[in-house]
Amino acid sequence: MEQNLKLCPDDDSPHVDASSYRRLIGRLLYLTVTRPDIVYSVSQLSQFL
């Protein structure tokens, strides 16, 4: 994961399906049980839910 990367909404970007994003985050959260090294990255991604 890149340090000091600032993510912000982009008005020109195409809209993505929110339910697909929620399912993906749910699967990643499940993986954090067995892979504690990805907890920080997944928590950062889930902030954009």
N, C-alpha and C positions, 0 to 999 in steps of 0.2 A: 504494500500500500504506500502510495506516495505521501510523504510528509508535507504539511503546510499547503495542501491542495484545498482551495476554497471552491465548493460546489454551490451553484446558485441556479434557480430556475431560468430557463431560456425560453423566451416567448416565441421564437422562431422555430423551435424544435417540434417535430411531430408528436402528437399525444400518444402515450403508451397505455395499454390496457392495465388499469389499476389492480384488477383481480389477479392477473398473471404475476404482477410484481409482488402482491401479498403472498401468493402461493410460493414463489421463489424464496422470499424472506423466511417463510415458515419452514421450508425445507432446509435452508441454511441454518436457522436456529436449532433445528433438530440435529444437524451435524455438529454443532458446537458442543454437544454432550460428549462426543468421542474425540473431537479435535479442538482442545482448548486454545490452540495457537491461532485460531481464526475468530475468536470471540470479539476482539476489538474491531476487526474489519466488518463483521456482520452487524455489530451494534451501530457502527457509523452508517452503514447502508440502511438500516431499519429506521433511522431518523427521518428519512425521506418518504416514509410510508404515508 
